[in-house]
Amino acid sequence: MSTDWPDGYGKRVLAEVDSTLNEAARIAPTLSGPEWILAHRQTAARGRRGRRWTNTSGNLAATLVMFPKDPAATAALRSFVTALALFDACVAVSGRSDGFALKWPNDVLLNGGKLAGILLESAGQAGSMIHLSIGVGVNLIDAPAGDAVEAGAVRPVSLLSETGAQVDPETFLTHLAAAYARYETQFTTYGFAPIRAAWLARAARLGEVITARTVTTETTGTFETVDGQGSLVLNTARGRVGIAAADVFF
Ligand SMILES: O=C(O)CCCC[C@@H]1SC[C@@H]2NC(=O)N[C@@H]21
């Protein structure tokens, strides 16, 4: 189960921080290359769409801060790169691949429950990016209670409860960073196509009827694919619809 830390990536480990995403924004101007930040405790962790992220000590809370050269829309496709890396890290530490799946846009599922989430933040202007921060939370040993999530959302699960695997955050991060570095090289060398294909091969509910909700819209249809821009494509009663950002409900 041992693996090496990838060349070219820095690492800092903090006992406590408000949020590793905040720390990424603070240190980005001082960095000359990509850096992983791991915190054993976050006091103000956040999830997607302004939600709180429950952060038990022993779970993984980490952010990769990096400096993409590509346009902002392309750089943001790294949420898929990260999801693949998370999937591989989960397989490596648990010794099994059954039960893991990727949920559009940014979650890793295990046995149908939410195991991990990804939150991208960036600083930049006019379609370019100064830095990209990829925040990753993984319920390694503990998951919030089911009633802590909104109605209809998938139940949270932990790696420990579902597989019996007990992995500390630093070990998990080493696997994640190594897998991320491999997929990042694939992404910068060959573009989104192989990342998209690999993501689709691990996708939850592909070909099934799902619902995508935003604050103002609700779209139900058959999950056909993810397009070359990372949008969810649903086949609905009114035809094919591409959705750039939403929450998905099964
Ligand atoms: O809503 C989601 O699914 C995304 C959750 C992202 C949580 C991680 S934990 C490390 C990083 N720091 C934060 O404050 N949030 C992200």
PDBQT file of the ligand as one rigid body, heavy atoms in Angstrom, charges set to zero:
ROOT
HETATM    1  O1  LIG A 301     -19.653  20.136  -0.889  1.00  0.00    +0.000 OA
HETATM    2  C1  LIG A 301     -18.782  19.337  -1.239  1.00  0.00    +0.000 C 
HETATM    3  O2  LIG A 301     -19.065  18.175  -1.567  1.00  0.00    +0.000 OA
HETATM    4  C2  LIG A 301     -17.336  19.749  -1.289  1.00  0.00    +0.000 C 
HETATM    5  C3  LIG A 301     -16.702  19.590   0.056  1.00  0.00    +0.000 C 
HETATM    6  C4  LIG A 301     -15.266  20.077   0.093  1.00  0.00    +0.000 C 
HETATM    7  C5  LIG A 301     -14.708  20.016   1.498  1.00  0.00    +0.000 C 
HETATM    8  C6  LIG A 301     -13.232  20.290   1.505  1.00  0.00    +0.000 C 
HETATM    9  S1  LIG A 301     -12.440  19.879   3.033  1.00  0.00    +0.000 SA
HETATM   10  C7  LIG A 301     -10.973  20.652   2.462  1.00  0.00    +0.000 C 
HETATM   11  C8  LIG A 301     -11.395  21.931   1.763  1.00  0.00    +0.000 C 
HETATM   12  N1  LIG A 301     -11.555  23.001   2.721  1.00  0.00    +0.000 N 
HETATM   13  C9  LIG A 301     -12.822  23.408   2.811  1.00  0.00    +0.000 C 
HETATM   14  O3  LIG A 301     -13.227  24.334   3.543  1.00  0.00    +0.000 OA
HETATM   15  N2  LIG A 301     -13.597  22.701   1.986  1.00  0.00    +0.000 N 
HETATM   16  C10 LIG A 301     -12.824  21.732   1.229  1.00  0.00    +0.000 C 
ENDROOT
TORSDOF 0
